[in-house]
Amino acid sequence: MPSSTTHRFKDLVAIVTGAGSGIGRATAIALAESGAQVLGVGRRKDALAETAHAHAGIAVLPLDIREEDAPDTVVAAAAERWGRIDVLVNNAGSTAVMPLTESDRSVITGLFDLNVTAPSMLAHAALPHLRASSGSIVNVSSTYGHRPLAGGAHYAATKAALEQLTRSWALELAPEGVRVNAVAPGPTRTDVLVAAGLSPDAIDELRAHERERIPTGRLGEAADVAEWILRVADPLNTQLTGQVLTIDGGLELV
């Protein structure tokens, strides 16, 4: 990590969802390397174990954050272990390639459950601790949270909802000292498309198409996004709230 964030999170406690891979894993490791105690949450026990193995400052909790009692379980695990919560990174999410002609009610419901409802309830559960620590929430959106995505409208809609939650929570919680921001990555090298059920050939084709449209000429890396999550969550940035920072190589400009 850059020197500007080295040890900036010393003795602070962070919760990172979707910590088993991709942006979530990179963020958990970056926070731990910057001095934080991190609770990494996710559904895949083996993947979480790999994340925990990367740094002694990471503890993990395998569960599905969509379950009704999951938010209280996550918050209790962090608070009981370390006595405080300073940062909540709502990273867990899923995508779906689903044109309107193929709309499926269960897919739509699943997208909103994981991408909108779950982070809402986790933020709700963590709020008393974030108030006590003047902490912050960082929601992980997407460049498609504020630009159209043909064939993926419902995914884009969930991220648009998350961005509006970010702004509204920021306004609501500012008087209490809690900051709320979002980062919005563009196409990034993660396993999210594999999880969405796309074949390797389809993923390669999609990634090549995305790369051609990105002005910088390359896909993002999980570490790129993790660095900005730390900068947004940095406790010294007391005036930064209600912002959505797009990290997409200029894709939103074209």
C-alpha positions as CSV (number, residue, x, y, z in Angstrom):
1,M,0.0,0.0,0.0
2,P,1.1,3.6,-0.6
3,S,2.8,5.3,2.4
4,S,-0.2,7.6,2.8
5,T,-2.3,4.7,4.2
6,T,0.4,2.7,5.9
7,H,-0.6,2.0,9.5
8,R,-3.5,4.4,9.1
9,F,-5.9,1.7,10.3
10,K,-3.8,0.6,13.3
11,D,-6.0,-0.7,16.1
12,L,-9.2,-0.2,14.1
13,V,-11.6,-3.0,13.2
14,A,-13.1,-3.7,9.8
15,I,-15.7,-6.0,8.4
16,V,-15.4,-7.0,4.8
17,T,-18.0,-9.1,3.0
18,G,-17.3,-11.2,0.0
19,A,-13.8,-11.7,1.4
20,G,-13.1,-15.0,-0.2
21,S,-11.9,-13.7,-3.5
22,G,-11.4,-10.7,-5.8
23,I,-12.0,-7.2,-4.4
24,G,-13.1,-8.5,-1.0
25,R,-9.9,-10.6,-0.5
26,A,-7.7,-7.8,-1.7
27,T,-9.4,-5.3,0.6
28,A,-9.2,-7.5,3.6
29,I,-5.5,-8.1,3.0
30,A,-4.8,-4.4,2.4
31,L,-6.7,-3.3,5.6
32,A,-4.8,-5.9,7.6
33,E,-1.5,-4.7,6.2
34,S,-2.4,-1.2,7.2
35,G,-2.9,-2.2,10.8
36,A,-6.6,-3.1,11.0
37,Q,-8.1,-6.2,12.6
38,V,-10.3,-7.6,9.9
39,L,-13.3,-9.9,9.9
40,G,-13.7,-11.4,6.4
41,V,-17.1,-12.8,5.7
42,G,-18.3,-15.0,2.8
43,R,-20.0,-18.2,1.8
44,R,-17.0,-20.3,0.8
45,K,-15.1,-21.7,3.7
46,D,-12.1,-22.8,1.8
47,A,-11.8,-19.5,0.0
48,L,-12.0,-17.6,3.2
49,A,-9.3,-19.8,4.7
50,E,-7.0,-18.7,1.9
51,T,-7.7,-15.1,2.7
52,A,-7.0,-15.6,6.4
53,H,-3.8,-17.4,5.5
54,A,-2.6,-14.2,3.8
55,H,-2.3,-12.2,7.0
56,A,-2.5,-12.8,10.7
57,G,-4.7,-9.8,11.2
58,I,-7.6,-11.5,9.3
59,A,-10.2,-13.6,11.0
60,V,-13.0,-15.2,8.9
61,L,-16.6,-16.1,9.3
62,P,-18.3,-18.3,6.7
63,L,-21.9,-17.6,6.3
64,D,-24.5,-16.4,3.8
65,I,-25.2,-12.7,4.6
66,R,-28.7,-13.0,3.0
67,E,-29.8,-15.2,6.0
68,E,-32.1,-13.3,8.4
69,D,-29.9,-13.6,11.4
70,A,-26.6,-13.2,9.5
71,P,-26.1,-9.4,10.1
72,D,-26.4,-9.8,13.9
73,T,-24.1,-12.8,13.8
74,V,-21.4,-10.9,11.8
75,V,-21.5,-7.8,14.0
76,A,-21.5,-9.8,17.2
77,A,-18.5,-11.8,16.0
78,A,-16.5,-8.6,15.3
79,A,-17.6,-6.7,18.4
80,E,-17.1,-9.6,20.8
81,R,-13.6,-10.4,19.4
82,W,-12.2,-6.8,19.3
83,G,-14.7,-4.6,21.2
84,R,-15.4,-2.2,18.4
85,I,-16.2,-1.7,14.7
86,D,-14.8,1.1,12.7
87,V,-15.2,0.2,9.0
88,L,-17.9,-1.8,7.1
89,V,-17.1,-2.7,3.5
90,N,-20.2,-4.0,1.8
91,N,-18.5,-5.8,-1.0
92,A,-20.4,-9.1,-1.5
93,G,-22.6,-9.1,-4.6
94,S,-23.5,-11.0,-7.6
95,T,-24.3,-10.3,-11.3
96,A,-26.5,-11.8,-13.9
97,V,-26.6,-11.6,-17.7
98,M,-30.3,-11.5,-18.2
99,P,-32.0,-9.6,-21.1
100,L,-35.5,-8.5,-20.6
101,T,-36.8,-11.3,-22.8
102,E,-35.3,-13.8,-20.4
103,S,-36.4,-12.2,-17.1
104,D,-36.6,-14.6,-14.2
105,R,-38.3,-13.6,-11.0
106,S,-36.1,-15.7,-8.8
107,V,-32.9,-14.2,-10.4
108,I,-34.2,-10.7,-9.9
109,T,-35.1,-11.4,-6.3
110,G,-31.7,-13.0,-5.6
111,L,-29.9,-10.0,-7.1
112,F,-31.7,-7.6,-4.9
113,D,-31.4,-9.8,-1.8
114,L,-27.6,-9.9,-2.0
115,N,-26.8,-6.6,-3.6
116,V,-29.3,-4.3,-1.8
117,T,-31.1,-5.9,1.1
118,A,-28.1,-7.7,2.7
119,P,-25.8,-4.7,2.8
120,S,-28.7,-2.6,4.2
121,M,-29.3,-5.0,7.1
122,L,-25.6,-5.4,7.8
123,A,-25.3,-1.6,8.0
124,H,-28.3,-1.5,10.2
125,A,-26.8,-4.0,12.6
126,A,-23.3,-2.4,12.6
127,L,-24.7,1.2,13.1
128,P,-24.5,1.4,16.9
129,H,-20.8,0.5,16.8
130,L,-20.1,2.8,13.9
131,R,-21.7,5.7,15.8
132,A,-19.5,4.9,18.8
133,S,-16.4,4.9,16.7
134,S,-17.3,7.7,14.2
135,G,-16.7,5.0,11.6
136,S,-17.5,4.6,8.0
137,I,-19.3,2.4,5.5
138,V,-17.9,1.8,2.0
139,N,-20.3,0.2,-0.4
140,V,-19.0,-1.5,-3.5
141,S,-21.1,-0.5,-6.5
142,S,-20.2,-0.6,-10.2
143,T,-19.7,1.7,-13.1
144,Y,-23.0,0.2,-14.3
145,G,-24.7,1.7,-11.2
146,H,-24.9,5.0,-13.1
147,R,-24.7,4.0,-16.7
148,P,-26.8,1.6,-18.7
149,L,-26.0,-2.1,-19.2
150,A,-27.8,-3.8,-22.1
151,G,-28.5,-7.4,-21.1
152,G,-27.8,-6.7,-17.4
153,A,-30.5,-4.1,-16.5
154,H,-31.4,-5.8,-13.2
155,Y,-27.9,-6.0,-12.0
156,A,-27.3,-2.4,-12.9
157,A,-30.5,-1.5,-11.1
158,T,-29.2,-3.1,-7.9
159,K,-26.1,-1.1,-8.1
160,A,-28.0,2.1,-8.8
161,A,-30.0,1.4,-5.7
162,L,-26.8,0.9,-3.7
163,E,-25.5,4.2,-4.8
164,Q,-28.7,6.0,-3.8
165,L,-28.5,4.2,-0.4
166,T,-25.0,5.6,-0.1
167,R,-26.0,9.2,-0.7
168,S,-29.1,9.0,1.5
169,W,-27.3,7.2,4.4
170,A,-24.5,9.8,4.2
171,L,-27.0,12.6,4.6
172,E,-28.8,10.8,7.4
173,L,-25.8,9.8,9.4
174,A,-23.5,12.8,8.9
175,P,-24.7,14.6,12.1
176,E,-23.7,11.4,14.0
177,G,-20.2,11.3,12.6
178,V,-20.6,8.3,10.4
179,R,-19.4,8.6,6.8
180,V,-20.8,6.6,3.9
181,N,-19.2,6.4,0.5
182,A,-19.1,4.0,-2.4
183,V,-16.5,2.9,-5.0
184,A,-17.7,1.9,-8.4
185,P,-15.3,-0.4,-10.2
186,G,-15.5,-1.0,-13.9
187,P,-14.7,-4.4,-15.5
188,T,-12.2,-6.0,-13.1
189,R,-10.3,-9.3,-13.1
190,T,-12.3,-11.3,-10.5
191,D,-14.3,-14.6,-10.6
192,V,-17.7,-12.8,-10.6
193,L,-18.5,-13.9,-14.1
194,V,-17.7,-17.5,-13.3
195,A,-20.0,-17.3,-10.4
196,A,-22.7,-15.9,-12.7
197,G,-22.5,-19.1,-14.7
198,L,-20.7,-17.9,-17.9
199,S,-18.5,-20.3,-19.8
200,P,-14.8,-19.6,-20.1
201,D,-15.2,-18.8,-23.8
202,A,-18.1,-16.3,-23.1
203,I,-16.0,-14.7,-20.3
204,D,-13.0,-14.3,-22.7
205,E,-15.2,-12.7,-25.3
206,L,-16.9,-10.4,-22.9
207,R,-13.5,-9.3,-21.4
208,A,-12.0,-8.6,-24.8
209,H,-15.0,-6.5,-25.7
210,E,-14.8,-4.6,-22.4
211,R,-11.0,-4.0,-22.8
212,E,-11.6,-2.5,-26.2
213,R,-14.0,0.1,-24.8
214,I,-11.9,1.1,-21.8
215,P,-9.9,4.3,-22.6
216,T,-6.9,3.1,-20.5
217,G,-6.9,-0.1,-22.5
218,R,-6.9,-2.5,-19.6
219,L,-9.2,-4.2,-17.2
220,G,-9.0,-3.2,-13.5
221,E,-7.3,-5.3,-10.9
222,A,-8.7,-6.1,-7.5
223,A,-5.8,-4.4,-5.8
224,D,-6.6,-1.2,-7.7
225,V,-10.1,-1.1,-6.1
226,A,-8.9,-2.2,-2.7
227,E,-6.5,0.8,-2.6
228,W,-9.3,3.2,-3.2
229,I,-11.6,1.5,-0.7
230,L,-8.9,2.2,2.0
231,R,-8.5,5.8,0.9
232,V,-12.2,6.4,1.1
233,A,-12.4,4.7,4.5
234,D,-9.3,6.5,5.8
235,P,-10.4,8.0,9.2
236,L,-8.5,11.2,8.4
237,N,-10.9,11.9,5.5
238,T,-13.5,13.3,7.8
239,Q,-15.1,15.6,5.2
240,L,-15.5,12.8,2.5
241,T,-19.1,11.5,2.6
242,G,-21.9,10.7,0.2
243,Q,-19.5,10.2,-2.7
244,V,-19.4,7.5,-5.4
245,L,-15.9,7.1,-6.8
246,T,-15.7,5.5,-10.2
247,I,-12.6,3.4,-10.9
248,D,-13.1,2.1,-14.4
249,G,-10.3,3.4,-16.6
250,G,-12.5,6.1,-18.1
251,L,-15.2,3.7,-19.3
252,E,-18.0,5.9,-18.0
253,L,-16.8,8.7,-20.3
254,V,-17.4,6.9,-23.5
